[in-house]
Amino acid sequence: MLHLARPWDRTGLESFGPSDCLMSEVSGDIPQARGHTRLMRSQMRDGSRELILHPYPKGGHAIGPLRKGFPVRPRTLKENETAEEARARELLRRMNEVLARVQELGEALEDPVAVWPRLRQAWERAENEEDPRMAEIVRQAEEVLPRLRALEPRIRRVLRRTRELVPLDRVQEMDRASMRWLVRQPGRNIAERAGAGQRILATVRRENFDTPENRVLHAYTRLASDVAREWMQEHPRAKNSKRYTEVRSFAKFCKTFSQMLAELEVRVADAAIVPNYVLMQDPGYRAIYEAWRRLLEEDKVLDDLWAWQAETWTDFAVLAVVLALDELDESELVVQSPIVWRSEASLGRWFEQDRPIAVFWLKNTGRIVEVQARPEAPGTLLAMARAHVSLRITDISRAELPRRVAVWTPHTMQRLDIEQAALRANDRLVELQPLGQTEILRNGLILTPSHGVAETKSARGTRTRVDAIAFEASGDGLRSGLNAIRAFARSEIYGSAP
């Protein structure tokens, strides 16, 4: 097994670090296991080869293969975070933005005829950081806050019997234990046994708010307040937006409500609590319980998405390339593969599609462009380039082989030096040129996270060229990245940048 820091590398690693892509190339068949996911499988002269991806470790370190020094996914928001914790939270914010762009495909699929125009509109809104992304906490700020306001003045309480020293004239009930206590007191009658204070131990009923449904309510308000504050921290430029205002009001109300429940000595429910009759039948408490479960499930899902975010990034990059081709003036979408949207992500992937995901017909130029991701039967050059995304360009007016464009989507926890990446990837394409007897693969595109510094670099050989684009999933970083991808698409198809 050859562990690769970059898909175009010739030498392997002994262990992975935060600056590496977690890819490995394996010769021969290996069983599909939870420890990795297959990106591409190819049949070579010396046997089969597989390009696989390993997950980011959830605890910072992992073995099989050895991965060490990785950031740990942040949990609750802290007031005084270390530099490492702040860096991890920034990585989580960027991951959430990528997730939002991919999840917008799910909303666009509601109208199968206009999937790409609807997705483009959603991404254009994402370029404006003052219009923050939709999230579960935003939905709950809109839907659950009225439920909480209605529940606040009528939270359930029970009358529980306790034993207290009560003045004689206020005694209403005594049980066996209080009568035993009275018998043990010195005196000939009740008045003497009551002593100087004229009090005896009796049964009284006191209001108690520490019920299972109120514990769930307490757990929800605490969790919702933390999640809302995290969301606001991720969107500092959206303070004037309607969504930000709603989430801020929601966070403030939840925090106040939680403090009130703590003063009433209501404990916090455990996540494994079994819902009682009130949580299942009372409309207000049932809505709170369901919202609490959704936030808890979202936290569990984030663990999986954190581990497999390189796969989510690949899907995001594929969608960006499709949108760039769809915007060409002469482009016409002639084939779109069925896209199956999942209710939950599996190994970082929210949808499945056939190959290719989209086929465009360039009417004036007379070319067909296919966007292929994770191909089932890649050509030899594509397999050796270790590019599991590619463009296939066919010129129907010429009797020549279709051209391939390798698209690499390296994802790392630290920013990639895209100038060096473009040079190394171009060197890899130069090495592969003597092998191109039955197919053409001369150019490549690298799409990688910018980690806050959007940039474009290019490297050229005699017959090869590689463009590297570092971009983001929101704001100016998304806008500049999409513009760079559009420019690459035009230069690749028309021979020069527009």
Beta strands, then each sheet from edge to edge (+ up, - down):
strand 1: 2-4
strand 2: 23-27
strand 3: 37-44
strand 4: 47-53
strand 5: 158-167
strand 6: 199-208
strand 7: 331-336
strand 8: 339-346
strand 9: 349-353
strand 10: 358-362
strand 11: 367-373
strand 12: 389-395
strand 13: 403-408
strand 14: 440-449
strand 15: 455-460
strand 16: 465-471
sheet 1: 1+ 2- 4+ 3-
sheet 2: 5+ 6-
sheet 3: 7+ 10- 11+ 12- 13+ 14+ 16+ 15-
sheet 4: 8+ 9-
end
